[in-house]
Amino acid sequence: MINAATTHRRYLVNYWGHYGQHFLLICTAILTPGFALAHGTAQTPNSVDDRTIVFPDTAEYQTLVVDLHTHSVFSDGHVWPKIRVAEALKDGLDGLAITEHLEYQPHRADLLNPDRNRAYIEAASAAEGSELMVIRGSEITREAPAGHINAIFIEDANKLLNVTNPPEDKSDVLGYYTAANQWPAQSAVEAAHQQGAFIFWNHPDWTRQAPDGIARINDFHADNAKKGILNGIEIANGDYYSEEAFAIALEHDLAVIGVSDVHDLIDWDYKPHEGGHRPVTLVLAKDKSIAALKEGLFAKRTIVWSRNTLMGRAPELIPILQASLSTSNLTYRPDTSIAIVTISNNSDMHMQLRYTGAHSLLLGPDRMTIPAHGKFEVHVKPGKIVATLDLPFVVENALIAPGQNPSILLTSQR
């Protein structure tokens, strides 16, 4: 027999089953420090997982991992700056710049923002107590030929913007953008240069301004590169790599830069939980500090990591490869002269190697993949017992120029 009390108990059970999980989530949000509010410090990950981006230091420099082009709600992004900081901590970044569009403000109706430094202030506050270096920066936003340009290590973003006749309607995004674009782009980059900024050209192959997807340098950027005002160029932005931009960097002596340019969540755009990673710039620096990071960028000691590929000039890239790969002591298969060498990889990149040595291999073809933070055993036939064995390789997922892979030499001794 089902009485009123039983019916009431069943009602409570069903009610809790339907709403209980939502209630617990709300309680957790309220009681967890820093969770419910946009302000405050970002939560540091409890443990390091395989999402953390790791590349070894070289013999001469520390390797700093930085993302120098990201967005938040203070321009056309869709998250608060604190989320950008939390993502950077999760990815193990050393440096982060939130570079809001100065002139393009699509959230004006919802978030009227007179201070263009605000995203940096929020991010720096969220990073307090962590080792993350938050870099002050902005994106100067123009139509061609200037296009989009990032300026980092600036002092005051407001001085890079000059709007004399803004529209009365605060929600008029296009009107504000048009008014802001009346100030010449050259004046904006010179204002950034006067603040000691490191300035780089964003996504020069962007099809909105280069419909064929081919990056070509124009007089505006060529003249600023010659004057030392333009210091770098993005060769990787999001999912895209531009070999023409790489060639421009080499021809005009610009630092190679790789960025996420993230507007939504890193998890959505790059799926680190599925083995993906945000594009980043590796900077070879004398130490981990803002000053050393800035010096390394101006010295062009940069390497781009994008889609499991390293790209940069040989003097910077090859030391990273050499620091990442090591060999075991040389041993031999019993009663043979067949050498056994284990190659270890101390980086986040799955190294795709092609053996180019004179001695043949016993197992498999001359191409091999050394997994990230993993090992691979190579069996070589030198024809006799030797004390030292040289193993030359081409790294097929690394580039020192468009279409040009670097060569490295690994040595194993008994």
N, C-alpha and C positions, 0 to 999 in steps of 0.2 A: 504494500500500500504506500502510495506517495502522498505525504502530508505537506502542509504549508511550509514547515521548517525545512524539509528536504528540498522542496522547490526553491526556497530562498538560498539554501547553500549552493545548489546547482547554478543559480543566477550569479552568485558571487564568484564561483569558479570560472564560469564563462566570461563574466565581466573582466576578471583579472587576466584571463588568457588573451582577451582581445586588446585590452588597454595596458596591461601590466608592463610589457616591454617598453612601450612609449613613456610610461611614468618613470621607469628606471633610467631611461636615457635622459629625461629632463632633470631628474635628481642628480645624475652624474654630471651633467653640464653645469648645474648650479654649484655643486660641491667641489668640483675639480678646479684648482687655481689656474687661471689663465685660459680656461677652456671656453667659457661662455662669452667672455668679453673680447672685443677686438683689440683693446689696449693691453699693456703688460708685456712681460717677456714671453718668448716662444718656448715651447717645451723641447728640451734636449732629448734625443732618442735614448732609451734605456740601454740599448746594446747596439754594437756595430753589426750590420748585416751585409749581404752581398749587394746591396744598393749603394753602399759607400764607394765613391770613386777614389781609387788608389793608384798612384804612380810613384815609383821610387825617386828619391833624390839622386842627382848625378854626383860624380866625384867632386865637382866644384860648387854646385848650387843646390839650394832647396827647390823642390818642385811644388809650386803653389797652384791649386786648382780653383779657377774662378769662372763665374758667369757674369759677363759685363753688359748684358742687354736683357732686361726683364721689365714687366709692367704690372701695375696694380690698378685698383679702382680710381686712383688719382689721375689716370688718363683713360686708356681704352682697355685696361685689364679688368678682370672680374673677381679678384680676391683682395683682401686687405693686406698691406705690407707685412704684417706679422706672419701670414701664411707663407709668403715668399721666404722669410727667414727660417721658418720651421722646415720648409722643403730643403733649403740649403744645408741646414744642420743634418737632416736625414741623409742627404747626398754626400756629406762630409766635405763640403766646399770650404776653401780657405777665404775666399772673397766673393762678395755679391754686390752688384750695382742694380738698383731699381731705377730705370731710366725712363721717366715719364715723358710723353710728348708735351712739349711746352705749348704748342699752338693748337693741337688737336685735343679737345676736351669733351668727349661725347657724353660724359655724365654730368654736364653742367647743370642740368635741371634738378638733379638729385644730390649733387655734391659740389657745390660752388666752392672753388678752391683758389683763393687769391694768392696763396703762398706756394710757389712751385718747389719749395724745399720740404714740403710736408711729408711726402712719401719717405724721404731719407730719414727725417726725424723719427717717424713711426718705426721704421725698420731698425734704426740704430738703437732705439729704446727696447725693441723686442729682442735684440741680440745681446743686450747687457748680460754679463756673467758667462758668456760663451766665448769661444776663440774665433768666431766668425768676424771677419773684417767687412764692415758695411761701407761701401764707397759711394760718395755723393756724385750723382750724375744726372744728365738730362738728355732727351732726344730733340734735336733741332729738326723740325718737320717742314719740308718744302716740296714743291713740285720740281721736276727736272728743270735745269741740270743739277741743282744742288742735291735734290733727293732728301734722304733721311741721314742724319749725322749724329753720332753719340759723342758727348763730351763728358769725361769722367775726371775725378779729382778736382772738380770745380769748387769754388768758395760760396757762390750764391747763384742759384738757378734763376732767380728773378731778374738778374741783370742780363740774362740771355734772351729776354722777351721784351718787346716794345710794341704795345697796342695803343694807338692814339685815339681811335674811334670805334670802340667796341659796340656791338648792337645792344639796344636797350632790352631786348628780349633775352633773358638769361638762358633760355633753352635753345637759342639759335646757334647751334654748333657750327654749321657751315658759315654763317655770318661772322662768327668769332674767328674761325680759321682763316677766312679771307682777309679780315682786318689785320690779324697777326702776321700774315704773309706779306703785308705791305712793307715791313721792315726788311731790308735786303739780307739774304742769307749770309753774305760775306761779312756784314756787320755783326751778325750773331756768332759766327765762328771766330772772328777776331776778338770779340768780347770774351769768349771762352778761352782763347789762347792767352789773353792778357791775365787770366786767372791761373795760368799754369796748367791748363787741362791737357789731358791726353785725348786726342780727337780721332775718331775713326768713322769711315764711310760704311753705312749699313746696307746690307742686302743689295749690292749693285746690280744683281741679276733679276731683281724683282720684276715680274712681268707687267705690273701696273705701269712701271716707268721704263721697262725694257721688254717690249712685247715678245721679242724672239728669245728672251731668257739669256741673252749673251751680255755679259758685263763689258762695257767699253768705257775707258776713262775719257772725260771731257776736259775742256779748258779750266773749268771751275776747280775740279779736283786736282788736275795736273799742276796748276799754278800754286794751289795751297800745299801740295806735297813738296814742290820745289822750295817754297818759302819756309817749310818746317812747321806749318800750321796743321796739315793733315798728317797724322802719324801712323794710322793703321787702316786696314780694310777687312771686312768680314768675308772670309772665303767659305764659311759654313754658317748657315742660319737655319735653325729648325732642321727639317729633313733635307735641306738643299745644300749641295756643294757646287761651287763655281770654279772650274779650272781656269776660266778667263780672269777671275778675280785673283786667283793664286798667281797667275802670270803678271798681273798688274802689280801685285805686292813685290814681286822679285824685281821687276823693271824699275819701279819708282821707290824702292827702298822703304817699304811700309811693313809694319808688323802684321803678321797673319793672325786673324782673330776668328774664333768660333763661339757661337752664342746660342742660347735656347730661344731668345725673343718670346718667352712664354707669356701668354695672356690668360689662359685658363689655369688648370692644375698641371703640374709636372706629371702626375700620375696619369692624367688623361692623355696628354700629348706624347709622352715618351715611354709610358708603360714599364717603369723599372721593375714592377712585380712580375713582368714577363721576360725579364732579361734585357730590357732596353736601357738607354741612358740619355740624359740631356747632353747636347753638345757643349763643350767647355773649352776654355783656353788654359793651357799649362804654361805658367810663367816661371822661368828659371831665375830665382831671386837669391840675394845674399843672405837673407833671413826672412822670417815671417813677420813682416811689418808693412804698414801702408807705404812708408817711404821706400822700402826695398822692392815692393810690388810695383810701385810707380817707376822706379829706376829700371827694373827689368823690362817693363813694357816699352819705355822710351828707347832702351837699348835693343829692342826687337828680339829679345830672348823668349820667343813664344812658339808654342806648338799647339795645333788644333787637334782635339779628339772628337770625332763625329762618326757615328754609325760604325763603330769598331775599326776605325781607320785613324792613324796618326799622320799629320801633315805639317811640314815646317821645313826650314832651311837645314841643310845637313849639319852645320856646326851645333845646332840645338837639338835636332832630332836624334842623331846617332848616339850621343851620350845617354839619352833616355832609353834607347833600345839596349845599349850595352849594360846599363844599370838594371834593366828588366830581366835580361837573360843571363843565366849562369850554367856552368857544366859541372858534372860530378868528376871524381877521379876516374882515370882511364883504367878499365878492366878488360879482360878477355874471356870469351866463352871457353870452357874447359877443353884442353887439348886442341885448340885452334889458334889462328892468328886473327880471328874476327873480333874487332874491338867493340866494346859496349860503352856508350856515353849517355848519361841521362841529362837532358836539358830541362832546366827549371825556369818558370816564368813568374816574376814577382810583380806583375802589373795586372790591371783590369782588362787589358786587351788580349783577345785570343790571337796569338801571333801566328800568322800564316807564312810559313817559311818555304823557300825553294832551295834545296841543296845544290851547290854549284862546284863541289870539290872534284878532284881528279879520281879519288877512290870511289868505287861503286858501293851501294848500300845492299845489305842482305835482305831486309824486309821492306816490301812495299815500294812505291814510287819515290821520286825525289822531292815531292811536296808533302808537307806535314803541318799540323796545327798544334801548337803548344798552348793548352787551355789556360785561361786566366787563372793565376795562382795555382797552376798545376804543373805536371811534368810529362815528358815524352822520352821514351828510350829509343836511341838510334844505334843500329848495328852496322858498322863500317868494315870494309874489307881492304885494309892497307897492303895486304900481301905478305906482311911479316910483323913481328912484334916490334913496336916502336914505343919510345918513352913519351913522346909528345905527338898529339894529333891535332891538326888544324882543320876546322870545319867552317868553310865559307858558305854564307847564305845570302839570298835576296829576301827582304821582308816585303811580301806582296801586298799587304794591307797597310803600307806606309808609303808616303810620297815626299820627296825632297824638291819636286817641281812637278808641274802637270805631266802625268803619264810616266814619271821616272821614280822607280823604287830604289831605296837605299840598299847597299850591301854592308854586311857586318861579318866579322870573323870571330868565331868562338874557338877557344883552345882548351884541350883537356890533356892532363898529364897523369902519369902513373904515380 
